[in-house]
Amino acid sequence: MKIHAQVKGSHQLTRDFAKRTNGIALGSIGEKSFRTSEPPLIFSAASPIGKDASEGVVNENFEVHNYPGMYIIDGSIMPANPGVNPSLTITALAEYAMSKIPVKK
């Protein structure tokens, strides 16, 4: 099944929004070249960082509040969509998180 690049009304909506915000309506390379859509990278910070459980799911070391030894090491700790493919950012966060986990004796 091929997913077409244009969802009815989406291009006009984008143009209208760009005009109202003094922006420029742009598409993707795949959309123009291959007439296919690209899925958006949407992040909602499902496991946000916070100083305690009332502010977030994990602490600054990615350890889940009130669950010692349990860590979340994936893209869910990202606070927002970075606007680009997040694979390197997630990898960097995972490496940082791993450096914070204490070595077992």
FENBELBEL-V293143 format. One line per field, one symbol per residue. psi: psi as a letter, one per 30 degrees, with the letter a starting at -180 (. if undefined). A space follows every 10 residues. Layout:
psi=???
//
This chain:
psi=kkklekkkfe eeeeeeeeef ghakklalee eeefhllkkl jkkgifilkl fafffaelaf ggkkkgikfk ljiafffkfl kfflkgeeee eeeeeeeeff kkkk.
//
